[in-house]
């Protein structure tokens, strides 16, 4: 058998830095930017606290404001409700009360009545936390009563906002 040689290590000395044999060539590409880093985007579903806080922030324009335009595009309506247009398309397929007008190209246009119905659905799904099936049943069984209750809740919320603004002014 061949004798194995041992290697001795000296830990008291600092390691020597290897000298590069060639000059370092800079790579082409983007220059480093002086911008602050972007905040990380959260992916996936929102937690219940975030969803509830966003559900409370929605304010639909008054009836006079809504009736100024005959039709609203799906982008405008999604901005009003702070949801994705795909959510509006899904609600349209799930709830038979929403029937937006479509042009030959297939673009959806919502009138003021459709927006009010969407607001009811938004209220049931996001604010009251109903499931899709429960919201369908609620609308199906209590259609007239649901509209009255929803209008009452809206007027009470407007009154609450008014009183809070008065309180803040004091």
Backbone torsions as a table, in degrees:
resi	resn	phi	psi	omega
1	UNK	NA	145.8	179.5
2	UNK	-82.2	142.5	179.7
3	UNK	-76.9	135.4	179.4
4	UNK	-87.6	133.3	178.8
5	UNK	-89.7	146.9	-179.5
6	UNK	-100.9	149.3	178.5
7	UNK	-109.1	130.0	-180.0
8	UNK	-97.0	136.5	178.3
9	UNK	-111.8	137.7	176.8
10	UNK	-114.4	111.5	-174.3
11	UNK	-89.1	-5.7	-178.6
12	UNK	-79.6	-28.0	-178.5
13	UNK	-85.2	147.8	176.6
14	UNK	-75.9	143.3	-179.9
15	UNK	-65.7	144.1	-179.8
16	UNK	-83.8	138.7	178.6
17	UNK	-82.3	128.6	177.6
18	UNK	-69.9	138.0	179.4
19	UNK	-86.0	131.5	178.7
20	UNK	-68.0	137.9	-178.2
21	UNK	-75.4	-34.0	-177.5
22	UNK	-118.7	154.9	175.1
23	UNK	-66.5	147.6	-178.3
24	UNK	-76.5	128.7	-180.0
25	UNK	-98.2	128.0	179.0
26	UNK	-74.6	140.9	178.6
27	UNK	-82.8	147.1	176.0
28	UNK	-81.6	152.7	178.8
29	UNK	150.2	-155.8	-177.8
30	UNK	-72.7	144.5	174.3
31	UNK	-80.3	149.2	177.6
32	UNK	-63.8	134.1	-177.1
33	UNK	-92.8	155.2	178.9
34	UNK	-94.4	8.7	-178.9
35	UNK	-73.5	148.6	174.3
36	UNK	-71.0	151.2	-179.0
37	UNK	-65.7	147.7	179.0
38	UNK	-71.3	146.3	176.5
39	UNK	-68.2	146.6	-178.2
40	UNK	-68.8	137.5	178.2
41	UNK	-84.7	136.5	175.4
42	UNK	-83.3	134.1	178.7
43	UNK	-107.5	156.2	177.3
44	UNK	91.2	-163.9	-176.9
45	UNK	-76.3	151.8	176.1
46	UNK	-83.0	151.9	175.7
47	UNK	-76.4	169.3	-173.0
48	UNK	-64.7	-34.1	179.9
49	UNK	-65.7	-42.6	179.3
50	UNK	-65.4	-43.1	-179.6
51	UNK	-64.8	-40.1	-180.0
52	UNK	-67.6	-38.9	-179.8
53	UNK	-68.1	-36.7	177.9
54	UNK	-71.7	-33.3	179.9
55	UNK	-66.4	-31.7	-179.0
56	UNK	-76.9	-23.6	-174.2
57	UNK	-79.8	-10.5	-174.9
58	UNK	-73.2	131.8	174.7
59	UNK	-133.4	119.1	179.0
60	UNK	-86.6	140.5	177.5
61	UNK	-61.5	161.6	-179.5
62	UNK	-66.5	168.6	-178.8
63	UNK	-60.6	-37.0	179.9
64	UNK	-65.0	-40.4	179.3
65	UNK	-66.4	-41.3	-179.0
66	UNK	-67.4	-34.2	-176.5
67	UNK	-80.8	-4.2	177.3
68	UNK	-65.3	-35.6	177.2
69	UNK	-107.0	142.3	177.4
70	UNK	-71.9	-46.5	-175.7
71	UNK	-133.7	147.3	176.5
72	UNK	-118.6	139.1	178.5
73	UNK	-74.3	166.8	-178.3
74	UNK	-65.6	-30.6	177.5
75	UNK	-67.1	-42.0	178.5
76	UNK	-65.2	-40.6	-179.4
77	UNK	-69.4	-39.0	178.9
78	UNK	-66.4	-32.4	175.1
79	UNK	-68.9	-36.2	178.0
80	UNK	-61.7	-43.2	-175.8
81	UNK	-93.9	-4.8	-179.3
82	UNK	56.6	45.6	175.2
83	UNK	-128.7	168.4	177.0
84	UNK	-75.8	150.8	174.3
85	UNK	-59.9	-29.0	178.3
86	UNK	-65.0	-31.6	176.5
87	UNK	-65.7	-40.7	178.7
88	UNK	-65.2	-41.1	178.0
89	UNK	-64.4	-38.2	178.1
90	UNK	-65.9	-43.7	178.5
91	UNK	-62.4	-35.7	178.0
92	UNK	-62.9	-40.0	-179.5
93	UNK	-73.4	-28.8	-176.9
94	UNK	-86.3	-37.8	-175.4
95	UNK	-107.2	123.6	-176.2
96	UNK	-76.8	-11.3	-177.7
97	UNK	-77.9	-15.5	-179.8
98	UNK	-95.9	117.7	178.9
99	UNK	-134.9	82.9	179.0
100	UNK	-72.9	153.2	176.9
101	UNK	-77.1	140.8	179.1
102	UNK	-121.5	141.9	175.6
103	UNK	-89.0	-176.4	-177.8
104	UNK	-62.6	-29.9	179.8
105	UNK	-75.3	-20.8	179.9
106	UNK	102.3	5.3	178.2
107	UNK	-70.9	139.7	-180.0
108	UNK	-91.7	138.4	176.8
109	UNK	-130.6	124.9	-175.9
110	UNK	-103.7	135.7	174.1
111	UNK	-93.6	-179.5	-175.6
112	UNK	-63.1	-36.9	178.8
113	UNK	-64.5	-41.4	177.4
114	UNK	-63.9	-37.6	-179.5
115	UNK	-67.0	-37.6	177.1
116	UNK	-66.0	-39.8	177.4
117	UNK	-65.8	-39.9	176.4
118	UNK	-63.9	-36.5	178.4
119	UNK	-64.5	-39.0	176.0
120	UNK	-62.8	-45.5	179.9
121	UNK	-64.4	-42.5	177.6
122	UNK	-60.2	-43.4	179.9
123	UNK	-61.6	-44.4	-178.7
124	UNK	-68.1	-42.3	-174.8
125	UNK	-78.9	-45.9	-171.7
126	UNK	-93.8	-37.8	-175.2
127	UNK	-89.2	-47.3	-179.5
128	UNK	-86.7	-8.9	176.8
129	UNK	63.3	35.6	174.9
130	UNK	-75.3	151.8	171.1
131	UNK	-78.6	170.4	180.0
132	UNK	-61.0	-45.6	-178.8
133	UNK	-64.7	-41.0	179.7
134	UNK	-66.0	-39.7	178.3
135	UNK	-65.9	-39.3	176.6
136	UNK	-61.0	-46.8	-179.7
137	UNK	-63.4	-41.7	-179.5
138	UNK	-61.8	-45.2	-179.3
139	UNK	-68.6	-39.1	-178.7
140	UNK	-65.8	-44.5	-175.0
141	UNK	-83.9	-30.3	-173.5
142	UNK	-124.0	46.0	-172.7
143	UNK	-58.6	-56.1	-177.1
144	UNK	-69.4	-42.2	-179.9
145	UNK	-65.8	-36.4	179.6
146	UNK	-64.3	-41.2	178.5
147	UNK	-62.8	-44.6	-179.5
148	UNK	-64.1	-45.8	179.7
149	UNK	-61.7	-41.4	-178.1
150	UNK	-65.8	-41.8	177.3
151	UNK	-64.0	-38.6	177.8
152	UNK	-64.0	-44.0	178.9
153	UNK	-63.1	-40.9	178.1
154	UNK	-61.9	-45.9	-178.8
155	UNK	-65.7	-36.5	177.2
156	UNK	-67.6	-37.2	177.1
157	UNK	-66.3	-38.7	177.0
158	UNK	-65.6	-39.9	177.5
159	UNK	-64.4	-41.7	177.9
160	UNK	-61.4	-44.8	179.1
161	UNK	-62.6	-40.5	178.4
162	UNK	-63.0	-45.8	-180.0
163	UNK	-65.9	-37.2	177.0
164	UNK	-65.9	-36.0	177.9
165	UNK	-67.8	-37.4	176.3
166	UNK	-65.1	-42.7	179.0
167	UNK	-62.1	-38.8	179.5
168	UNK	-67.4	-31.1	179.7
169	UNK	-74.2	-22.2	-178.5
170	UNK	-71.8	NA	NA
